[in-house]
Amino acid sequence: MPQTEFPSETEIVIIGGGVIGCSVAFHLTQLGYRDVHLLERRELTCGTTWHAAGLIGQLRATSNMTKLSQYTSDLYRDLESISGYATGFKQNGSLSVATSEARWEELRRGSDMARNLGLACITLSPDHIEELNPQINIKDVVGGLFLPSDGQTNPIDTTRALAAAARQGGATIHEGVTVTSILKKDDVATGVKTSKGEIFAKKIVLCGGMWSRDLAASVGVTVPLHAAEHFYAVTEPIPGLPTNFPVLRDPDNCIYIKEDAGKLLIGAFEPIAKPWGHDGIPKDFSFDELPPDLDHFEPFLMKAMHRLPALENAGIHTWFNGPESFTPDDRYMLGEAPNLSNLFVATGFNSVGIQSAGGAGKVLAEWISKGEPPMDVWDVDIRRMHPFQQNKAYLYDRTIESLGLLYQMHWPHRQPETARGVRKSPLHDRLSQAGACFGTNTGWERPNWFAHKGQVAKYEYSYGRQNWFDNSRHEHMATRENVTLFDQTSFSKYRVEGPDARHS
Ligand SMILES: Cc1cc2nc3c(=O)[nH]c(=O)nc-3n(C[C@H](O)[C@H](O)[C@H](O)COP(=O)(O)OP(=O)(O)OC[C@H]3O[C@@H](n4cnc5c(N)ncnc54)[C@H](O)[C@@H]3O)c2cc1C
């Protein structure tokens, strides 16, 4: 390979050669940018990307996130012909099963959204699930949702294909170059200092995975994420396993199962996770694994055997444990840093980075090009984050919960249980005595409703009428017909300054 010339000045620098950095580079070249340099500490994919399970699901919590994942799936379908490199992408479908009426309701709501967005899906009775895959134990299954165009990919090959396509479009990729600091003048990012010298750049894009938090913090930018251990096991080869075995998700049991080159891979989103790298991510971490923890993982393997009894006779070939980044609200972070212009961020992918990379890369490239996001991506906009969330104890505590949330019930009004009580109003105790049921908003404990005398101030989550319906009615009527005093401590306040600012 020819020696790549190292620039001292460029239009765009991308930090990090995982799936996200490579997707951003590719999409920038699609917009006509040529002066794009991606800097990777070691080798492409060496952080988290190389060991991902590679599930490509498209149905997300909101319509915009679903559209972005649909785009990713379409891109991966075409990526081999775009780049000339095989990716391992296949659309073998995905099947999610419900073992409770509430989960069944959740799946059916998801199917309505999918249909509205033109994403093919079929709701299945237990008998139909058995027809689709006779290996599945349907005894405790209420129903299922099948998405035929979902699938899986090889994360390393897909990232290399994105990198190849980016190179073909004019981008330059430098491996073995570490960014040691971000350069700035006042509140504008101006470049990077690297192990090979300084590069001045008009825009800097931070796609440094779990390393991003500390690098951003060094220039006063809040990128709250914490790594957690993430587990899967791979069986020995299973004779006769069909290669079109759909990805199987059993969220009530916190597990997924996918076909992996004639073997099965069983992964878990356990409700109590193990945060990792609290004091920083080792600088030399590269294609590394963490020690397996069989006591932690075994209960989920047992649940997988219950769902797919064929696993009982399969030997385990690999116990895998690798780190991934999680954010306080389980959503990734995209966009320009609010307090450091020209520094863009795409990081904190909560175990959906492979399936999000296409859409996230496209949106960020357009954001960089136009100076504003091309669509409403407030769910993942970096500006929603607050400096207090940089607190490591807060991040550690929340990460214990956030990994598992992907497969927990996505109840309306669901409140996090960890890292609570971070910000309290001076009236907190009095509100509590008055029966407040608190929710959390930007870290504040906010009274969401007040319990009646004798009622426990606690959410009973439901897709139906809420247990606080009458409490809310009572408060509403009191406000309409009498006088109500609201504690506004947890609400945003804006200071309007300047010659034309005045009280009206
Ligand atoms: C066990 C497991 C299973 C998973 N399964 C799935 C799945 O099925 N589907 C899915 O969508 N996602 C899955 N994921 C998540 C997915 O792997 C990640 O979300 C994704 O790889 C994150 O990509 P990234 O580019 O942000 O991070 P990374 O891949 O970590 O890339 C960041 C890169 O930045 C480089 N870097 C850091 N600091 C610097 C610096 N200062 N200078 C230069 N370079 C730097 C690093 O070396 C690294 O290569 C899984 C994750 C795990 C751990």
The ligand as an SDF file (V2000), in Angstrom:
LIG
                    3D

 53 58  0  0  0  0  0  0  0  0999 V2000
  -21.2010   -7.9820   22.4290 C   0  0  0  0  0  0  0  0  0  0  0  0
  -21.7200   -6.8940   21.5160 C   0  0  0  0  0  0  0  0  0  0  0  0
  -22.7130   -7.1900   20.5940 C   0  0  0  0  0  0  0  0  0  0  0  0
  -23.2150   -6.1800   19.7650 C   0  0  0  0  0  0  0  0  0  0  0  0
  -24.1760   -6.5040   18.8430 N   0  0  0  0  0  0  0  0  0  0  0  0
  -24.6810   -5.5300   18.0310 C   0  0  0  0  0  0  0  0  0  0  0  0
  -25.6680   -5.8490   17.0670 C   0  0  0  0  0  0  0  0  0  0  0  0
  -26.0820   -7.0020   16.9380 O   0  0  0  0  0  0  0  0  0  0  0  0
  -26.1650   -4.8440   16.2870 N   0  0  0  0  0  0  0  0  0  0  0  0
  -25.7390   -3.5560   16.4220 C   0  0  0  0  0  0  0  0  0  0  0  0
  -26.2330   -2.6770   15.7170 O   0  0  0  0  0  0  0  0  0  0  0  0
  -24.7780   -3.2450   17.3290 N   0  0  0  0  0  0  0  0  0  0  0  0
  -24.2470   -4.1890   18.1380 C   0  0  0  0  0  0  0  0  0  0  0  0
  -23.2900   -3.8730   19.0570 N   0  0  0  0  0  0  0  0  0  0  0  0
  -22.9000   -2.4740   19.2050 C   0  0  0  0  0  0  0  0  0  0  0  0
  -21.8960   -2.0360   18.1550 C   0  0  0  0  0  0  0  0  0  0  0  0
  -20.8230   -2.9190   18.1120 O   0  0  0  0  0  0  0  0  0  0  0  0
  -21.4150   -0.6190   18.5170 C   0  0  0  0  0  0  0  0  0  0  0  0
  -22.5170    0.2300   18.7700 O   0  0  0  0  0  0  0  0  0  0  0  0
  -20.5970   -0.0260   17.3780 C   0  0  0  0  0  0  0  0  0  0  0  0
  -19.5960   -0.9060   16.9900 O   0  0  0  0  0  0  0  0  0  0  0  0
  -20.0010    1.3030   17.8290 C   0  0  0  0  0  0  0  0  0  0  0  0
  -19.2020    1.7660   16.7900 O   0  0  0  0  0  0  0  0  0  0  0  0
  -18.2670    3.0420   17.0010 P   0  0  0  0  0  0  0  0  0  0  0  0
  -17.6720    3.3310   15.6780 O   0  0  0  0  0  0  0  0  0  0  0  0
  -19.0480    4.0920   17.6970 O   0  0  0  0  0  0  0  0  0  0  0  0
  -17.1900    2.5750   18.0700 O   0  0  0  0  0  0  0  0  0  0  0  0
  -15.8420    1.7450   17.8860 P   0  0  0  0  0  0  0  0  0  0  0  0
  -16.0410    0.5540   17.0300 O   0  0  0  0  0  0  0  0  0  0  0  0
  -15.2890    1.4840   19.2360 O   0  0  0  0  0  0  0  0  0  0  0  0
  -14.9230    2.7310   17.0940 O   0  0  0  0  0  0  0  0  0  0  0  0
  -14.2910    3.8230   17.7120 C   0  0  0  0  0  0  0  0  0  0  0  0
  -12.8830    3.8630   17.1570 C   0  0  0  0  0  0  0  0  0  0  0  0
  -12.2620    5.0630   17.5710 O   0  0  0  0  0  0  0  0  0  0  0  0
  -10.8910    4.7960   17.7560 C   0  0  0  0  0  0  0  0  0  0  0  0
  -10.3640    5.8530   18.6280 N   0  0  0  0  0  0  0  0  0  0  0  0
  -10.7190    6.1180   19.9020 C   0  0  0  0  0  0  0  0  0  0  0  0
  -10.0130    7.1630   20.3730 N   0  0  0  0  0  0  0  0  0  0  0  0
   -9.2060    7.5650   19.3830 C   0  0  0  0  0  0  0  0  0  0  0  0
   -8.2230    8.5850   19.2820 C   0  0  0  0  0  0  0  0  0  0  0  0
   -7.9660    9.4030   20.3210 N   0  0  0  0  0  0  0  0  0  0  0  0
   -7.5410    8.7200   18.1170 N   0  0  0  0  0  0  0  0  0  0  0  0
   -7.8150    7.9070   17.0580 C   0  0  0  0  0  0  0  0  0  0  0  0
   -8.7310    6.9210   17.1140 N   0  0  0  0  0  0  0  0  0  0  0  0
   -9.4220    6.7490   18.2530 C   0  0  0  0  0  0  0  0  0  0  0  0
  -10.8690    3.4300   18.4060 C   0  0  0  0  0  0  0  0  0  0  0  0
   -9.6360    2.7940   18.2420 O   0  0  0  0  0  0  0  0  0  0  0  0
  -12.0120    2.7310   17.6830 C   0  0  0  0  0  0  0  0  0  0  0  0
  -11.5670    1.9570   16.5900 O   0  0  0  0  0  0  0  0  0  0  0  0
  -22.7400   -4.8540   19.8800 C   0  0  0  0  0  0  0  0  0  0  0  0
  -21.7420   -4.5730   20.8090 C   0  0  0  0  0  0  0  0  0  0  0  0
  -21.2290   -5.5750   21.6110 C   0  0  0  0  0  0  0  0  0  0  0  0
  -20.1590   -5.2420   22.5790 C   0  0  0  0  0  0  0  0  0  0  0  0
  1  2  1  0
  2  3  1  0
  2 52  2  0
  3  4  2  0
  4  5  1  0
  4 50  1  0
  5  6  2  0
  6  7  1  0
  6 13  1  0
  7  8  2  0
  7  9  1  0
  9 10  1  0
 10 11  2  0
 10 12  1  0
 12 13  2  0
 13 14  1  0
 14 15  1  0
 14 50  1  0
 15 16  1  0
 16 17  1  0
 16 18  1  0
 18 19  1  0
 18 20  1  0
 20 21  1  0
 20 22  1  0
 22 23  1  0
 23 24  1  0
 24 25  2  0
 24 26  1  0
 24 27  1  0
 27 28  1  0
 28 29  2  0
 28 30  1  0
 28 31  1  0
 31 32  1  0
 32 33  1  0
 33 34  1  0
 33 48  1  0
 34 35  1  0
 35 36  1  0
 35 46  1  0
 36 37  1  0
 36 45  1  0
 37 38  2  0
 38 39  1  0
 39 40  1  0
 39 45  2  0
 40 41  1  0
 40 42  2  0
 42 43  1  0
 43 44  2  0
 44 45  1  0
 46 47  1  0
 46 48  1  0
 48 49  1  0
 50 51  2  0
 51 52  1  0
 52 53  1  0
M  END
$$$$
